[in-house]
Amino acid sequence: MRSLLEQRTPLYSQADLHITEREGDTPEDVAKRVLEGIPGVLKIQVSH
């Protein structure tokens, strides 16, 4: 897991969505914040 995280961290740092883990967070807490943040970074394409 540690090796995988080390490989992915440079890619994660380029993301428009940043979630900070807080002390006591459960995986569910983090997942909820990720899901709540996604609409703010998605770009809606409007066709004319």
C-alpha positions as CSV (number, residue, x, y, z in Angstrom):
1,M,0.0,0.0,0.0
2,R,2.8,2.4,0.9
3,S,4.5,1.9,-2.4
4,L,1.2,2.4,-4.3
5,L,0.6,5.6,-2.5
6,E,4.1,6.9,-3.2
7,Q,3.6,6.1,-6.9
8,R,0.2,7.9,-7.0
9,T,0.9,10.9,-4.8
10,P,2.3,13.1,-7.7
11,L,-0.8,12.4,-9.7
12,Y,-3.1,13.1,-6.8
13,S,-1.4,16.4,-6.1
14,Q,-2.5,17.5,-9.6
15,A,-6.2,17.0,-8.9
16,D,-8.6,20.0,-8.6
17,L,-10.2,18.3,-5.6
18,H,-8.2,18.3,-2.4
19,I,-9.6,16.5,0.7
20,T,-7.8,16.8,4.0
21,E,-8.0,13.9,6.4
22,R,-9.0,15.0,9.9
23,E,-8.1,13.2,13.1
24,G,-10.8,10.7,13.8
25,D,-12.1,10.5,10.3
26,T,-13.5,7.2,9.2
27,P,-13.1,6.0,5.6
28,E,-16.8,6.8,5.2
29,D,-16.2,10.4,6.4
30,V,-13.5,10.9,3.8
31,A,-15.6,9.3,1.0
32,K,-18.5,11.5,1.9
33,R,-16.4,14.7,1.6
34,V,-15.0,13.4,-1.7
35,L,-18.5,12.8,-3.1
36,E,-19.6,16.2,-1.9
37,G,-16.7,17.9,-3.5
38,I,-17.0,16.3,-7.0
39,P,-19.8,18.6,-8.3
40,G,-17.6,21.6,-7.6
41,V,-14.8,20.4,-9.8
42,L,-16.8,18.9,-12.7
43,K,-17.2,21.1,-15.7
44,I,-20.6,20.9,-17.3
45,Q,-20.4,20.8,-21.1
46,V,-23.2,22.7,-22.8
47,S,-23.7,22.1,-26.5
48,H,-25.1,24.9,-28.6
